[in-house]
Amino acid sequence: MKKPVHSVSDHAVLRYLERVKGVDVEACRTEIGRIVDRGMALGAVGVVIDAFVYRIENQCVVTVYRRNHPRVGHKGRRHLRGGGDE
């Protein structure tokens, strides 16, 4: 598929999801906040639930990504598996 000539802002994607696809973005925001609140209430400094990492900076969730997949544009760490308690 050919790359579009025009770029698309995050704001436009958000509004498209809300108005065209019918996604309730505020409900998603509330759900993410509650997921993170539960983990943080238990004393966590980060939250990983159902293979998703909720990255938090300055008490704000800044991204969500799959635990075993490096974020796009970032080199992932290789985890060496050894014997033992794993």
C-alpha positions in Angstrom: 0.0 0.0 0.0 1.3 3.4 -1.0 2.1 5.8 1.9 -0.3 8.8 2.0 1.0 12.2 0.9 -0.6 13.9 3.9 0.3 13.2 7.5 -2.4 12.7 10.1 -2.2 14.2 13.5 -2.9 12.3 16.7 -5.8 14.7 17.3 -7.3 13.7 13.9 -6.9 10.0 14.7 -8.6 10.5 18.0 -11.6 12.3 16.5 -11.8 9.7 13.7 -12.0 6.9 16.3 -14.7 8.9 18.2 -16.8 10.2 15.4 -16.4 7.7 12.6 -15.7 4.4 14.4 -17.9 5.2 17.4 -15.2 4.5 20.0 -16.0 6.0 23.4 -12.6 7.5 24.1 -13.5 8.8 27.5 -14.6 5.3 28.5 -11.2 4.0 27.3 -9.4 6.7 29.3 -11.4 5.8 32.4 -10.7 2.1 31.9 -7.0 2.6 31.6 -6.9 4.9 34.6 -8.7 2.3 36.7 -6.4 -0.5 35.6 -3.3 1.6 36.5 -4.9 2.8 39.8 -5.4 -0.8 41.0 -1.8 -1.7 40.3 -0.4 1.5 41.8 -2.6 1.1 44.9 -0.7 -2.2 45.6 2.6 -0.2 45.6 3.7 -0.9 42.0 6.0 1.6 40.2 4.7 0.3 36.8 1.8 -1.9 35.7 1.8 -5.0 33.5 -1.6 -6.7 33.1 -2.6 -9.3 30.6 0.7 -9.0 28.7 0.3 -5.2 28.3 2.7 -2.6 29.9 1.2 0.6 31.0 4.1 3.1 31.0 3.7 5.9 33.6 5.6 9.1 33.8 4.9 11.9 36.3 1.7 10.1 37.4 0.4 10.0 33.8 0.0 6.9 31.6 1.9 7.9 28.5 1.7 4.7 26.5 0.5 1.1 26.4 2.3 -1.7 24.6 2.5 -5.5 24.4 5.0 -6.8 27.0 7.0 -9.1 24.7 7.1 -6.7 21.7 9.5 -3.8 21.6 8.0 -0.4 20.9 8.3 0.7 17.3 11.5 2.7 16.8 13.1 1.3 19.9 15.6 -1.5 20.2 14.2 -4.1 22.5 16.4 -5.8 25.1 17.2 -9.4 24.6 16.4 -11.5 27.6 18.7 -14.5 28.1 17.0 -17.5 29.5 19.0 -19.5 31.9 18.2 -22.4 34.1 16.9 -21.8 37.6 13.8 -20.3 39.0 12.1 -19.1 35.8 
